[in-house]
């Protein structure tokens, strides 16, 4: 069983930046592919970015390309999402997710077995 805990959300003005963190309790964090998802009110939960076990392969949804960076520190059991040039449409609850895999990243929420409780990001215009 893996426990994930997000932090770093908050209220930020449009154009600002946030760094989200996800702390994992996994014994071997490097065995897990990870991702960030977000869910805005009344909308489905969608992938923002995903990363493979080593950090060598990443994915970004089109709406955040060039503004977001996903990274991981396997020695610290940590996942990060740096978001820059934030827009009001980035407002959502952000979740980190994980699944045991040594073969790439995954972009569907149904492919992940472990989830954090979420952290709210609100971008004001």
N, C-alpha and C positions, 0 to 999 in steps of 0.2 A: 504494500500500500504506500502511495506517495501522497504527501500533503504539500499543497502549494499555497503560498500567501503573497498577494500582491500589495504593493505600496507605491506611493509617489503620485497618486492622483490629486486633483484639486481644481481650483478655479483659476483660470488664466485668461488673459486678454488675447484676442485674435492677433496673430503674428508672434506670439510668445512660444516658449518651449517647455516641455516637461520630460522628465526621465522616469519611466515606470520600472519598478524592480519586482522580481518574483523570486522568493526564497523557496527552495525545494528541500524536502526532508529525505529524499531518496538516498539510499546507501551508495549507489553508483549513478550519479546524475548523468554521467556521460553515456549511459545506456539508453537515454531517452531523447527522442525528437520532441521539440517544443514549439509552441506558437503563442501568439497573442491574437485574441478575438475581441470584438466589441459588439455591444448591443445598445442601440438607441431606442428610446421609448416607441413602442408600437412597431418595431422592426425586428427582423430576424437577427440572430447572432452570426456575424460574418468574420472571416479571417482578416487580420490586418497584416500580419507577417508571420513567417514560419522559418525554422532553422533546424538543420540536421544535428546529429549527436555531437559532431566535432566543431560545428560552427562554420564549416567550410562551404556549406550550401545554404542559400537563403532564398526566400520568396517574399514579395511585397504585392499587395493588392494595388491596382492601378492608382487609386485615389491618394495613396500615401507615398508613391514612388518619388524619390528625390527629397522627401521630407522626413522620412523615418529610417531608423537603423535598428535592426534587431541584433543582439549579441548575447553571448553566454560566457560564463566563467565556470568551467567545470570544477575547478579547484575550490571554488566558493559555493558551489551548488546554487548558482544564481543565473537568472535570465533577465535581460534588460530590453527596454524599448525606448529609444530616444526619439522624441517627436518634436520637430521644428516647424516654424511657420504655421502654427496651428490655426484652424478655421472653425467657425461655429459648427460646421457639419461634422467635426471630429468629436463633438459632444456625445458621450456614451459611457456605459460601464465597460471597463476593459478587463478581460479575463486572461490569465495565462493557463495553458493546457499542455499536457504531456502524454506521451505514449511510449512504451518501450519499443525501440527500434534502432537498428544500426544501419538502416538503408534509406536515407533520404528524409525529406520533410513531407508534411501532410497538410492539406488545406481545407478539409471538411471537418466540421465539429464532430461528426459521427465517427471519425477516425481516432479520436482522443479519449482516453480512459480516465484521466485525472484532471481536475479543474480547481482553480482557486475560487475564492468567494467574490472576487471582483473589486475594482476600485473605480470610483466615479471620476471622470474627467469632464469638466465643463468649460467651454470656451465662449467667452462673451464677445459680442461684436462692438 
